[in-house]
């Protein structure tokens, strides 16, 4: 090769590298747009929900001295509406991982929060409140469960289901014994945490209720989706040998299936990792994401199903070696999902395909590994992703969008 040809080759390589770097920078910054948050100081625990019409809702809590206020706002033309108060109180149980939620089904809204039921640290109830006028006015809260035990109840998932709502939660009624309710830590349990579910009407009244699993991990978020076959719930299970992998239960022909592992990570851990899964479905196409540290390897995994969770494909690892979990997931189409997770102190997202391939990840924001940064949220509306997370330094919620 002549010196002149070598020069041209070097120039082409330099141009290719420059274009690649420019593309990488574009992927990292160009499409990520900050939105002015509707929240105020001392806000946290964001939750994002998109209704069937594509309207995005953000809910959060604000703290002022001893009072906690639960608010929400809707996204309209990339601007948040004036916040509306859902409920407030000074006896609420506020936990970084067990955040309140909102769900909308037409004009019918339902939301939940946690309220103390006794003096014990872990004695609190799930309370539901509903609205029949697009969230402008809310009814007095009612307790979701009827066991009347001063025990843990939380990690709720709320979803529209037909004309009603589907709700699932972790229920600690079996963890306390009569006369021994005042326990101060998880190690004081006398029984196992259970997984329960119910169908509620637009006033919060239960139509049906079930126990889905009589022994689960204590404090990982639950997740649910509505498939063509019916609701499915994915959660962190707990075996007698302390294997805490992800299980699924499905409502088929009015009967719940027995718990079944979606993948055998074989993560043996003596305590709860406080790191729940997320699942999303469109028809019977389903995708789930979760965190595991089996064999001392921290990783974020994604798995797909085409039959409503009856069977699953191959495991797809999506993290880049420094995952701490806190996942979320949305479907783009039948074979593509976008998963978000915390890679150390960085919030990342990546497009994952059911054939096992993964596209380059995006850095959405710098956050923090601390508990005060909470669990980042992601939802999709049209061709736009919306993210929300807590800035633990500013003690406020940040919001950004990314075009697909």
PEZIUR-V725503 format. One line per field, one symbol per residue. burial: + if it has 24 or more other C-alpha atoms within 12 Angstrom, else -. Layout:
burial: ???
This chain:
burial: --------------------------++---+----++++-++++++++++---+++++++++----++++++++--+-+--+++++++--+++++++++++++++-++++++++++---+++++++++++--++--++-+++++---+++++++++++++--+++++++++++++----+++--+--+-++++++++++++++++---++++++++++++++++++-+++++++++++---+++++++++----++-+++++-+++++--+++++++++++-++++++++++----+++++++++-+++-++-++++++--++++++++++++++++++++++++++++++++---+--+++++-+++-+++++++++++--+++++++++--++++++++-+
